[in-house]
Amino acid sequence: MSGADPLRLPRDVGLCARCRHAHVIVNRKGSKFYNCRRSRTDRRFPKYPPLPVLECEGWEAPATEEETS
């Protein structure tokens, strides 16, 4: 998804907040890191992208319950 409306996204995270490939890692101090799982198979995607991500060719909506059952 590219050209997302930044007013509708969490300002500090961007698209990663609602991407099926994002994995949130919380350390002992409570800091959150957004790991892009697409980086495992596609080198175009950084493992920990600089936030906020406002455009991303790899963005996909989270899986729905219907897709996972």
N, C-alpha and C positions, 0 to 999 in steps of 0.2 A: 504494500500500500504506500503510495507516495502522495504528497500534497495534502496530508491530513490537516484537519482544522485544529490548530494548536490550542484553541480556546476550550476544546472539549476533552483535552488530555491532561492528566496530572502534570503540572508544570515542571516538576523535578525529575520525572521519569520519561514521559512521552509515550511512544507506541509500545515500548516494552511492558508497560503496565497491563496491557491487554493483548499479549501475543502468546500463541501456543508454544513458541520455541523458547520463551524466557523462563529461566529458573531463578528464583530469588534465594540468595544465600544470606543468612543473618549470622554475623559473628558474635562472640561473647559480649562485646560492648554494645550490641544492638544495631550496628551499622548494617545497611542492606546493600548487597551487590547483585546486579542483574547479569546473569550468565546467559549468553546466547547459545542454545544447543545446536543451532544451525552451523556454528563455527566448527563443530566436530567433523562435518562432511564437506563444508564449503569454505574455502579460505578467504572468500570475499567478506565474510562476517567476522568481526572481532569477537574474541571470547568474552570480553567485558567491554561493551561499547560505551563511549563517552555519552553521558546523559545530559540533557534529554534527547532522545531519538525522535525526530520529527518526520523523517522520511526513511523508509527501509523497503528494499525490493523483496525481502524475505518475510515480511510481516504476514501472519495469518491469524485469523480470529481464533479464540480458544475453542477447544473441542466441546461440543454440546453433549448432553447426556445420551442422546440418541446415537451419536457417533461412537461413543465409548461402550455401548451395551450390545 
